[in-house]
Amino acid sequence: MPRPLGELEDAVMTRVWQWNRPVTVREVLEDLQQERSIAYTTVMTVMDNLHQKGWVRREAEGRAYRYTAVSTRAAYSAALMNEAWSTSDNPAAALVAFFGMMSPEQREALRAAVHIVQHDEPAPESGSTGERPEEAAAEEDSGAQGSDPGR
């Protein structure tokens, strides 16, 4: 699991992820300078550290490097969420609390993601009914309400 990025590392990686192309220290520096006063050597050091940590790969171009993200911001965020969730002594309670913090838009995104994952699951093992849990629960509910047993 990756260690969370520091503030400046995150600011640099945000640009690398957003631009989605090889970038130079100079490009990142010029964009960062629109928000804060920062030295070229500071950005160069941060980008070198990100390279050493495996966040970016680099290719020499003349006397400079071009840096490219190794993975996506989504993968980074997922790894952070997984780490936080897996360290809980009660993962179910942690998920319930997390879902309770979500906005309606985030909950809709979660529903869509679960739908995608459920449809990408491998075929059930032999001996399994192939029903998803919610389908089995719906059948149990309808059976309890006196549905036709001959279905």
N, C-alpha and C positions, 0 to 999 in steps of 0.2 A: 504494500500500500504506500502510495507516495505521501511524503510529509507535506502538510499544507504549505502552500507558497506564502512567502512573506509579502508585505505590501508592495514593495518595488518589483519583486519577482512577478507578482500577479499583474501589475501594471504593464510590465514588458510582455508577459505571455498573452495578456488580453489583446495587445496589438498583433502579435504573431498569429494568434488564432483568428482574429477578425480579418486580417489582410489575407490569410490563407495562401501565402506565397513566400518564397525566400526573401528575407529582409536583412538589411545591414544595420549595424550599430547606429550609423548616422541617421537613417530613416526613423528608427525608434527614438533616438535622442531628440530630433526635431519635433516629433509629435508630442513627446513628453514635455518638452519645453513650453508648449502651449498652456500647460497646467501648472508647471513648477519650474523652479530654477534647479538645473541638474547638470553635472559635468559629463563630458564625453567618456572620461575614464570610468566614471561610476557606472554608466550604462554598459560599457564594455566589460567591466568586471562582473556585473549581474548576468550578462548574456554568457560569459565564459562559465560562471557558476552553474547556470541552467544547463549548459552543455555538459559539464562535468557530472551533474546530477541525472542526466539522461532525458531532460525535458525537450531539448532541441538537438538537432544534428547540424553540422556546419560544413560548408564547402568553401575552400579558398577561392577568392576572386581577386587577382592582383595581390595587393598588400592587405586586403580586408577579407572578412568572411561574410558569407550569406547564411543566415540561420533559418531553419525550417522546424516547425513543431513536429514532435515524434508522435503525439496522439492529440485527440480533440479536447476541447473544454468539456464537452459532455462526458467523455470517458474519465476525465479528472474529477468532475463533480460526482459522478457515479461511484468512483473509488472512495472519495471522502465520505459519501453517505453510507456506503457499505461498511467502511471501517467504524464509523460512529455507531451504526446499528449493531454490528457484530460484537462490539465490546459491551453492550448492554447486558445486565443480568436478567432482564425480562424483555426480549426483543419484540414480542407482541405488544406490550404496553408502550414501548418506545415508538413503534410504528403508529399506534393509535394516537399518541400524543403528537407525533409529527404530522399525521394527516389532519389533525385538529387545527394545526397552525396554517394549513394551506388555504389559499384563496380559492374561490369557486373555479377560477380559470386553471389553477394548478391541479385541483381535483379532477377536472375534466381531462387535462393532459395525462394525469395518472390513469384514468379509466382507459384512455386511448392506448397508452403504453401497455397496460395489462392485456387489453384486447389483442394487440400485436403479438405480445409474447405468447399468449395462449394459442394463437393460430400458428405460431412457429414451433410449437412443441413437437417432439418426435411422436410417431404413432405409438399407441399404448401397447404394453407388453401383452403377450398371449394370456388369455384368462381374464383380461380386464374388459369391462363393458364398453370402454371407449367414451363414457360420459364424462363431461366436465363436472366438477363438484356442484356448480349451480344448477345444472340440468338434473342431477340426481336429487338435489334438494327440492327442486320444483316437482319432480315426480312423487317424492315422498309427501309433499304438501297436498298435491292433488289427490293422492291415495287416501290421505287422512280426511279429505272432504267428501268422501263417498263417490269417487269417480268410478267409472265402469271397470271392473277388474279384468274384463276380457280384452282390454286394449292390446 
